[in-house]
Amino acid sequence: MDLGIACSFRTTGGEPLGTAIARAAAAAERAGLASWWAGGDREAAADRAHDPSLGLQRLARATSGIRLGLSGDLLSLHSAAVRAKQIASIDWFAGGRLELGLDLGAPPAVLADPFRDVDDHVGRALDNLGAMRALWTERRASYAGEQVAFTGAIALPKPVGERVPATHLRATTADVLDRYAAAYGAPAGWLAWQAGRDDLVASVEVLDKVLGDAADGVRRTWCVPVADLPAAREVIASLPVRVDELVADLDHLPSDEEIAAIAALA
C-alpha cells in the first residue's frame, strides 16, 4: 500500500508560498511518499487557500518522481478549453506525472456563477471532460456535446504522450458513477476523500455494485485528516475492502517534521 500526502496551498508562518511549496515538495520526495494531492476546488474555497492548479505547477517543478494529483476538480465551473490547457501545462512541467481527480458533487454556493445557471452540473462536467479529452489527444480536435462543441481546434501544450491523464472520481452515488461509466468507462481511481471507515466501505460497495468485475481494476485511495492517519493505518488490514493508497490531508503546507511523521507510518 502506498502512502501519500494532500494539503491546501496556504502557509501558517512567514515563509513565502512558492518557497514553502518547493521546500515541502522536496522533503516529501526525499521521505519516499508516493503521491502529493492538491486539495480540490471545494477545499480551496473552504480554506481560503490558493488555487490548487497553481500550487501543483510549483510542485511539478520542484520534484522529479512523486505522483501529483488534483483531488477534486469541479469541472462544471470551468471552461473546458482553458482547463484543458492548464492541466496539460502542469503535466508538461511534471514530465507526465499528473493525475486528475473529479468532484462530481454539487458545487458549493460560494463558487456558483450568478450569471450562468447550471441545472445539471454532472452533465456539464462530463461534457467538459469529453471536450478536454479531445483537445488532449487529437491534433485537430473535434467534439460535439450538449453544451460544448468545436471542430478543427488546435490545443497546445498537450499532456505528455498526448494522453488522457489518469482520471479518479471522488466517491459519489451510484447514479452519478453510472453516468460517468456510460460515457467513459471505469475510472482509473476512486477517491474516498475525508472519509471515515464506514463511509469508505460504503463507497467501495457502490463502486463494486456499478462496475462489477471492472471495479477490481480501479485504484482505491483513502484520504483522512492527518490527525486520523495512525488509526487509519492500523485498521486497514482488517477492512473488508481493498485500499491501494492512504493519504494524509492537511489544511496547510506541512513542515519537514510533519512530513517525516507521515512517512514514518509507511
Salt bridges, closest charged atoms under 4 A:
ASP2 OD2 - ARG219 NH2 2.75
GLU15 OE1 - ARG23 NH2 2.95
ASP41 OD2 - HIS78 NE2 3.07
GLU43 OE1 - ARG170 NH2 2.75
ASP73 OD1 - ARG83 NH2 2.73
ASP91 OD2 - ARG163 NH1 2.59
GLU99 OE2 - ARG67 NE 3.05
GLU99 OE1 - HIS168 NE2 2.71
ASP103 OD2 - ARG42 NE 2.86
ASP103 OD2 - ARG170 NH1 3.99
ASP120 OD2 - ARG179 NH2 2.84
GLU162 OE2 - ARG139 NE 3.05
ASP198 OD1 - ARG197 NH1 3.39
ASP208 OD1 - ARG220 NH2 3.55
ASP244 OD1 - ARG242 NE 2.86
GLU245 OE1 - ARG67 NH1 3.00
GLU245 OE1 - ARG219 NH2 3.00
ASP251 OD2 - ARG10 NH2 3.36
ASP251 OD1 - HIS252 ND1 2.79
ASP256 OD1 - ARG23 NH1 3.10
GLU258 OE2 - HIS252 NE2 3.21
